[in-house]
Structures are given as structure tokens and as C-alpha cells.
Amino acid sequence: MNTNEKIIELKNNGKTYSEIAIFLGITKGSVSGRIARMRANGVTHDNARKPCEPSKYGKRSSSGVSKNITDQLIALKPNQCRYIIGDIGKESSHFCGKKTKDGKAYCDHHEKICHMKIDKEEN
């Protein structure tokens, strides 16, 4: 049995790319690449793409972020604060939206929270 056949067998048995890589002594990227090439050549396996479990937080975009928060981000204007207030997985989360300066991503208050200055100690 060649490596590709072993990969197909292991994947059909529910193994992850990482588990297959460890079993075969190759990298996870190598497993991923081989499976991608097999798909491109019409060779597939039963568990090639399992549907994702529904999110307990509602619909999500392909990036995994709540569509509500994605829509809010798209609606923000260039000079509005992009600091997320609340839990990103909850519908109640939102962006600050206050005015920013000089094309920065955050308002002054959230800029101080996100970007701390490091004092250089002199020896």
C-alpha cells in the first residue's frame, strides 16, 4: 500500500491531518498537500469534507466570525474605532465606533489599551 492509499484509509477512519502525519512520519502540510492533489486529480475519500457543526452563536462567515460583527465592521467608516466591545461570539458585541486620528484603527482610549509604550531602561 503506497502513502496516498494509507492517507485515504486513515482519513476514511476519521483521522485528522495531524494524526495521519504522526502515523506516517511526515508533516501535516505534506498530508494536506497530498490530499489537495488527490482531490484535484479526482481521487477522493469519503470524509474529504465534513460539514461544520452549527455554531451556538448563530451564523458565521467563512472566517469564523459572527456575520453580525462582520457586517458591523464593513459598515464602519475609515476614521472610526475598530475596538470590539463585548464577546465576539455574542450578538451583543459591537465596535466602539468613536472617531480616530490620523487613520489609526482605534480611538485614543482604546489605542492606549492596545498599544502600550515600553520604557527603555538605561544600564
N, C-alpha and C positions, 0 to 999 in steps of 0.2 A: 504494500500500500504506500503510495507516494504521499508527500507532505500535503498537497492540496486535498487529497481524499481524506487524510486524517483530520484536516481542518474542517471539512464538511461534516464528517462523522461527529466530531466533538461539538460543533455548532448545533447540529441536529439534536444532540443530547442536552442542549441547554447551557453549554459552557460559554462564558464571556470571552472576549478577545484576550483579556489579561490571563485568564485561566488556561486558554489554549496556548498562549505564548510561553507560559511557565512549563506546561506539559511538554511542549516541543523544543524548549530551549532556544526560542527565538524571541524577537521583540514584539511588543503589542502592535507597533507600527507596521511591522512585517506582516503580521496576521491580517491587519486591516487592509493593507495594500493587496495582498493575495486575494482576499475576498472581493475587493473592488474590481480587480482584474477578472476574476471568475464571473462576476455579475456582468461586466462589460462584454465578455465572451459568451454570454448566455448560459453559463454554468451557475446554477443557484442551489440553495439549500432551503429546507422547509422553514427555518427560523431566521431567514435573512433580515426581515424587518418585523419586529413585534410591535403592535400598536401600543402607544403610551397609555399608562393608567390615567384616568381623568383626574384633574387637579382638584384638590379640596378648596382651592381659592378661586375657582371659576376658570374661564377660558384664558389660555395663554398663547402668546405668539410663538413662532418657531424658535425665538431666542430664549424662551422660558420665562419671559417677563409678562406680568399681567397685561392684557390688552388695554385695560383701563389706564394703567400708568404709562403705557406706550403711547396711547392717544394723547395723554396729557403732555408728554414730552414733545411730541410733534407739534402740539398747539402752542408751546412756549415760543416767545419771540427771542431773537438773539441776545438781548440785554436783560433777560430775566433769569433769576437764580434757579439752578437745577438741583438744589439740595432736596433730597427726598425726606419728607416728614412722615413718620409712621413706619409700619412694617410693610415692605414692598409686596408681600403676599396678600395683604388685606385690601379690600375695596376702598377703605377709608384713607389709604395712603395718598399723598399728593406732593407736588413740588412747592417749594417756598414761593417762587414767582416774583419776589421783590426785585427792584432794579439793581443791575450790576454796573460796575465801572470798567472802562477800557476793554470790553469784550471778554471779561472774566466769566467763569462758569457760575460763581457764587456771589451772593451779596456780601457786604463787609463782615457781617456777623458770622455767616457760615464759612467764609474764607478763613477767618481766624480759627475756627474749629477744625477745618480740613487741612490747613497748611500751617504747621507750627514752625516758627523760626528756631533754628538751632544756634545756640550761643557757642562760639569757639573759645575754648579755654586756652589761655596762654601758659605755656610751661616754662 
